[in-house]
Amino acid sequence: MTWSILGASLAAHDLAASGHVFGTLLGLGAPRHRDARTLEFGPGLRLQRPDRVLSRTAGGLLGPAGARHVAIAVDDLHRVAGNLGRAALPCLEAERAEFGTDALWTLDPASNLVAFVARGPAAPEPGWHVHHVNLPAADVREATAFYVEMAGMREGRWQAPAARGDFSIDPAELSVLTLGTDNSGLHIIRPDPGFALRNGFAHNPSIGGHPAFCVPDVGAVKARLEAAGVLVSDAGVYAMAGMRQIYLLDPASNVIEVNQRV
């Protein structure tokens, strides 16, 4: 099955502050105001201010949902729905207005919220793109199998640089559902509390998940962030062959990666 990362959605408690970081400092451009609580940047990023609501179901209380998720475009949504149904996995139809087309909400085995969306026409490239989305999972193999079996994704081999940082690329701890030869796609990682300390970072990209945006000039992004007083971890080329990576926290404390092919 053909698939792609449609985009990532993040919670943003202060839309103006988050919009400034992503639009101006990261250089993603002017956002589109979808509604009073949602900003969209190109085809790849949605910022949502969570609703303060609670609802009760047979399983208990539910808080705000949908603010933080990964959206994956697939060319056969009916097949994905059938796979989820046969596996008796939770699945809800999305409202058509949420993605402008048919889509399904589900949870992967690590309880990451995922939207499978019917593939539409390719959007014009805005000068940046989502390189990957990183999802945490205590059981990496179980989560990887979910995406392979439910959506027909293909697991690839991690492409590490010769001078790799201090982290494991054992498939039991890190997997890549690949869209190419540059580790683009969906990353599944087992959270590693010592990751930042061992690698000399201020941020731990293995915990909580993160989107990664590929830009033309990561050095310019870093300079703008630091001039604005944003703490940046410059990882250099340490995890993915041919990719320089930096990390930061956005105003809602989401871990963000920005990278560039070098």
N, C-alpha and C positions, 0 to 999 in steps of 0.2 A: 504494500500500500504506500502511496506517495503521501508525505506529510511535511509540515514545516512548522516552525515556531511562529504563530500568529502574533503573539505578544505576551507581555506580562502586565499584571495589574497589582498595584501597591496601595496600601493605606496611606493617606496623607491627611493629617489632622489640621494642617494649615496649608490650604491650596496655594496661596500666594507665595509663601516661602518655598514650598516644594517646587512650584512652577518656575521660580527664579533659578533654583539650583539646576534643574534639568534643562530648562530652556536656554538660560544665559550661560551658566558656568560650564555645564557639560556640552553646550552647543547643539542641543536637539531642536532648537528653533521655537517659533511661537506655537503655543498649544491651541487646540480647538476646545472651546467650552461646550462640552456636550450637554451639560445641565448644571444646576447650581452647585452640585457636589462632585462633578467629574471633569477632569481635564484629560485630553488625549494628545499625544505627541506622535505624529505620523501614524504608521500602521502598527508600531511596536510597543507602545507604552500607554497605560491608562493609570491615572491617579484618582483615587476615590476617597472622599471623606466618609468614614463609616457612619451609618445610622446608629443612634443609640436606641436600639430596640431589642426586645426579648420576645421569643415565641416559645410555646410549649408544644411538644410532640409526644408521641407514645414513648420515645426514648429519653425524654427529659427536656431540659431547657436549652434553647439555641440562642446564641448572640448574633451579632452582625456577620453576614456571610457574603462572599463575593468580592470584597474589597481586595483581598490578596489571592491571586490565582495565576495559573499559567494557561494560556489559550493555545491549542494546537489545531492547526488546520489539517483536515484529512480529505481525501478524494472519495471516500466511501463511508459516509456517516452511518448509513443503514447497517453496514457490516459491523462497525464498532458497537452500535446499539445491540445487534444480535449477539455479539461476543459477550457483552456485559450481561445481557439477559440470561444467556446459557450458564454463565458463571454465578448467577444470582447475586450480582454486585449492585450496590446502590446507584441509581441513575435517575436524573430528573431532566425533563425537557426545559431548555432555556426559553425565556420569552424572546420572541423574534427581534424585538427592539434592542436586546442586549448586544447582539453581534451583527444585526442586519441580515441574518440568514438563520437557517436551522442549526441548532447546537444542543449539546447534552452536557449536563453537569454530572461529575462523579468524583469519588475520592479514590486515590491510589492506596496501596496497602500501608503507606506511612501517613495516611490522612491528609496528604496534600490535595487541595482543591484544584480540579482540572476541568477545563471546558474543551470538549472536542467539537470543532466547528466545521461545518461544510465549507470546503474550499471554494473561494470565489475568484474573480479576476485579480491578477497580480497588481498590487498597489505600486505607484511610482516610488523609486528609491529616494529618500530624503537626504542622502549624504551620510547616513549612519544606519546601522541595522542591529537587531538583536542577534548577537553571536551565539549565545546559549542562555539557558535558564538552569540554574543549579538548584536541585531539590534535596533536602535531607531525608535520610531513611535509616532507621536502626538496622534493618535487614535489607542491604543493597540488592542482594540476589532476588529476593521476593518482589521488591519494587520494580526491578529491571524486567523480570518475567511478566509483570502486569502489562507494561507498555509493549513488549514484544507480542504477547498473546492477544491482548485486547485491540491494539491498533496496528499490528503488523510492522512495528519498528524494527530496525536492525541494530544490534549491539556491535560497536566497533572496538578497535584497540586504541588505548590511550596513547597519543603522540606526545611524548615528553622530550624536553631538550636534553642535551648531553649533560649540562650542569643543572640537574633537577634540584628543586628545593627539598626540604625535609618533610615529605609526606608519602603516603603509600599509594601506589597505582595497582595494588592487588584488586582484581575484579570483585572480591568480597567487600571491599571498602570504597571503591570508586569505579563507576562505569560510565560509559558515554554511549548514548543512543544517537548515532552519528548521522549528520547531514553532509559530510564531506571528509576531507583528510586533515582538517585543521582543528579537530575537536569541537566543531560547531554542532549544535543540536541540544540535546537534553542530558544534563549531568546528574547522576545520582550518587550521593556521597554519604558515608557514615560520619556523623558529627564527631569531631576530634577536638576536645577541649584544649589540648596543648599545641594546636596548629600554629596560632599566632606567635606564641612564645618561642617555639623552636625556629621559626622563620624570621623572627625579628620584626613582626608586623604589629601595628596598633589595632588591626581589625582581624577577625577570624571568619574567613569566607566559608568555612565548613559548617557553620551553625546558622540555622534559620533560613537558609536558601537565599539566592540572590539572582537578579538578572544581570547580564553582561552586555554592554553596548560597545560595538566596534566603531571607532571613529577614525577620521583621516589623520589626526594629530593629537595623540594622547599627551604629549608634552605641553601643548598649549592648554589643554583641559586642566592638567595638573597646575599650571601656573595661575590660571584664573581661580581655581579652587583655593590655592594657598594664599593668593592675594586677598581673598574674601574671608580668610581665617578658618577654612575648612581643613581638618586634619586628614592627610592623605597617606596611605601606605603604598609606596612605590615598590612593587615586587620585581620589576624588571622582567626578564625572560626566565621564569623559574618553573612554570607548571606546564605550559603548552609550547611546543616547538614553534619558533617564529612569531610568538605573540608576546608583546610587552603588556603587562597588566598593572593597574592601580586599583585601590579600594578606598571607599569612603562610606560614611553614614549620611543619608539624606536627612532632612529636618524631622522626619518621623522615625528616625533610627533604623531604617531599612539599610542593610548592607548593599552597596552598589559596586559593581565592577565596570571599569572602562578599559578597553584594550585596543591595540593597534597591531596590524601585521608589520613586522620589521624584517 
